[in-house]
Amino acid sequence: MNIKSLKTLFVFALILVGFNVSAQSSEWKFVKESNGVKVYYKTVEGSDIKEVKITTSFNASMNAIISVLTDVENYPKWVYGAVKSKEVSRQSAHDLNYYNKIDFPWPLSDRDIVIHTHITQDPKTKVVHSVSNANSSLVPLEKGYVRMTKFNSKWTFTPNGNNIKGEYEFSSNPGGNIPSWMVNMALDEGPVKTIQNLKKLIYSSESSNKSELVSLE
């Protein structure tokens, strides 16, 4: 199994759009920066798999960012390893459940996951939070796939002058019998590529008015 194949295991956790850890955590440690994307790791007591934080900035409106993050069908365009995404149900414009399939190279089994995402905005500060968690019971297991049942993430988008500051924290496990050290190896390159792809898609769909902030109910 090569390193490129391993990167698929954890990168899918960047699909979207809190971060919920009950065990005691260590401090975030800066790992690297690439093209304006900073990556941090930390360990949590009781788990061998690292957790990840990404920080970056978006030269885009909040509308453009939220539009891309809620466009489920287009996740494969920017999420590393995702080959199929579909909406399962939607309680509101910013509260939805979706299903994703992730292609893993042989001899690994492909993965799938069901995620619930809820997006809110502070009416005063205009800060947007997007919290996502695994919600596996909504879709039956499919033969040939390993279901990912552990996933927690939180996006925080903070208006910062003409830009939007983005911070993403996530904890996930690809499931199956993959050693934790292999999963941790997957954290090296994939998250940065996924964020860079996300930025490209946001900028390509950006409206002409970058100052307007979306109103979430």
C-alpha positions in Angstrom: 0.0 0.0 0.0 1.5 3.4 -1.0 1.4 6.7 0.8 -0.9 8.2 -1.7 -3.5 5.5 -1.1 -3.3 6.0 2.6 -4.1 9.7 2.3 -7.7 8.9 1.2 -8.4 7.3 4.6 -8.5 10.5 6.6 -8.9 13.3 4.1 -12.6 12.6 3.6 -13.1 14.1 7.0 -12.8 17.5 5.3 -16.1 17.0 3.6 -17.8 19.7 5.5 -19.2 21.3 7.2 -19.3 20.9 17.6 -16.3 19.5 17.5 -17.0 17.1 20.4 -14.3 15.4 22.5 -15.0 14.1 26.0 -11.5 12.9 26.7 -8.7 15.1 27.8 -6.9 16.7 24.9 -3.3 17.9 24.4 -2.5 21.3 23.0 -2.7 22.0 19.2 0.8 21.8 17.6 1.6 23.6 14.4 2.7 21.1 11.7 3.0 23.0 8.4 1.7 25.8 6.2 1.1 25.6 2.4 -0.3 28.3 0.2 -2.0 30.1 3.2 -3.4 26.9 4.7 -2.0 26.1 8.2 -2.3 22.6 9.7 -2.3 21.7 13.4 -2.4 18.3 15.1 -3.2 17.2 18.6 -3.7 13.9 20.4 -6.6 13.0 22.7 -6.4 10.6 25.7 -7.8 7.2 24.8 -7.2 7.5 21.0 -4.2 6.8 18.9 -5.5 8.8 15.9 -4.6 12.5 15.7 -7.1 15.3 15.5 -6.7 18.1 13.0 -7.2 21.8 12.9 -7.0 23.9 9.7 -6.9 27.7 9.5 -7.0 29.8 6.4 -8.7 32.8 4.9 -11.2 33.2 2.1 -11.4 36.2 -0.2 -15.0 35.6 -0.8 -18.5 36.5 0.6 -20.1 34.4 3.3 -22.9 33.6 0.7 -20.4 32.0 -1.7 -18.8 29.9 1.1 -22.2 28.6 2.4 -23.5 28.0 -1.1 -20.6 25.6 -1.9 -20.7 23.9 1.5 -24.4 23.1 1.1 -24.1 21.9 -2.5 -23.9 18.2 -1.7 -23.9 16.9 -5.3 -20.7 18.8 -6.0 -18.6 17.5 -3.1 -16.6 15.1 -5.4 -15.2 18.2 -7.1 -13.3 19.3 -4.1 -13.3 16.6 -1.4 -10.3 14.3 -1.8 -11.4 10.7 -2.3 -15.2 11.4 -2.5 -16.7 9.8 -5.6 -20.4 10.1 -4.9 -22.5 12.4 -2.7 -26.2 12.8 -2.4 -28.7 14.5 -0.1 -30.7 12.2 2.2 -33.0 14.7 3.9 -33.2 18.4 4.6 -34.9 19.9 7.6 -34.2 23.5 6.4 -31.9 25.3 3.9 -29.0 25.0 6.4 -29.9 21.7 8.2 -29.4 18.6 6.2 -28.3 15.0 6.1 -26.2 13.6 3.3 -24.5 10.4 2.1 -21.0 10.0 0.6 -19.0 7.2 -0.9 -15.2 7.3 -0.8 -13.1 5.3 -3.2 -10.2 3.4 -1.6 -7.6 1.6 -3.7 -7.3 -2.2 -3.7 -7.0 -4.1 -1.4 -8.8 -1.7 0.9 -12.6 -1.7 1.0 -14.4 1.5 -0.1 -15.9 3.6 2.7 -19.2 5.4 3.0 -20.6 7.8 5.6 -23.9 9.6 6.5 -23.5 13.0 8.0 -25.8 15.5 9.6 -24.8 19.2 9.2 -26.3 22.2 10.9 -25.3 25.8 10.0 -26.0 28.8 12.2 -25.0 32.5 12.2 -24.7 34.9 15.1 -27.0 37.8 14.3 -24.7 40.4 15.8 -21.2 39.2 14.9 -22.2 37.5 11.7 -19.9 34.6 12.6 -21.1 31.3 11.0 -20.7 27.9 12.6 -21.2 24.7 10.7 -21.3 21.6 12.8 -21.3 18.1 11.4 -21.6 14.6 13.0 -22.0 11.0 11.7 -25.6 9.9 11.5 -25.3 6.4 10.3 -28.8 5.1 11.0 -30.4 7.0 8.2 -29.0 4.9 5.3 -28.8 1.1 5.3 -25.4 -0.5 5.0 -24.4 -1.4 1.5 -22.5 -4.6 0.7 -18.9 -4.1 -0.1 -18.5 -0.8 1.9 -17.2 -0.1 5.4 -19.4 2.4 7.2 -17.6 5.3 8.9 -19.4 5.8 12.1 -17.1 8.3 13.9 -17.0 11.8 12.6 -17.2 15.2 14.3 -16.3 18.5 12.8 -16.8 22.2 13.1 -16.2 25.1 10.7 -16.1 28.6 12.1 -16.2 31.5 9.5 -15.4 34.9 11.0 -15.8 38.1 8.9 -12.4 39.9 9.0 -12.4 43.1 6.9 -12.6 42.2 3.3 -11.9 38.5 4.0 -13.5 35.6 5.9 -11.3 33.8 8.4 -11.9 30.1 8.4 -11.1 27.6 11.1 -11.9 23.9 10.8 -11.5 21.2 13.5 -12.3 17.5 12.9 -12.0 14.1 14.5 -12.8 11.0 12.4 -12.0 7.3 12.0 -12.1 5.4 8.7 -13.2 2.2 10.4 -12.2 -1.3 9.6 -8.9 -2.9 10.6 -6.5 -0.1 9.4 -3.8 0.5 12.0 -3.9 4.0 13.5 -0.3 4.8 12.4 -1.4 4.3 8.8 -4.4 6.7 9.3 -2.1 9.3 10.8 0.1 9.1 7.8 -2.9 10.2 5.7 -3.0 13.6 7.4 0.2 14.9 5.7 -1.0 16.2 2.4 -4.7 15.5 1.7 -6.3 18.1 4.0 -4.3 20.9 2.4 -5.3 19.8 -1.1 -8.9 19.6 -0.1 -9.0 23.1 1.3 -7.2 24.4 -1.8 -9.8 22.7 -4.0 -12.6 24.2 -1.8 -11.2 27.7 -2.3 -11.0 27.3 -6.0 -14.7 26.2 -6.2 -15.8 29.0 -3.9 -13.9 31.6 -6.0 -15.3 30.3 -9.2 -18.9 30.6 -7.9 -18.4 33.9 -6.1 -21.0 36.6 -6.8 -19.9 40.1 -7.7 -21.0 41.5 -4.3 -18.5 40.3 -1.7 -19.6 42.4 1.2 -23.1 40.9 1.7 -23.4 38.3 4.5 -25.9 35.5 4.3 -28.7 35.5 6.8 -29.3 32.1 8.4 -32.5 31.2 10.1 
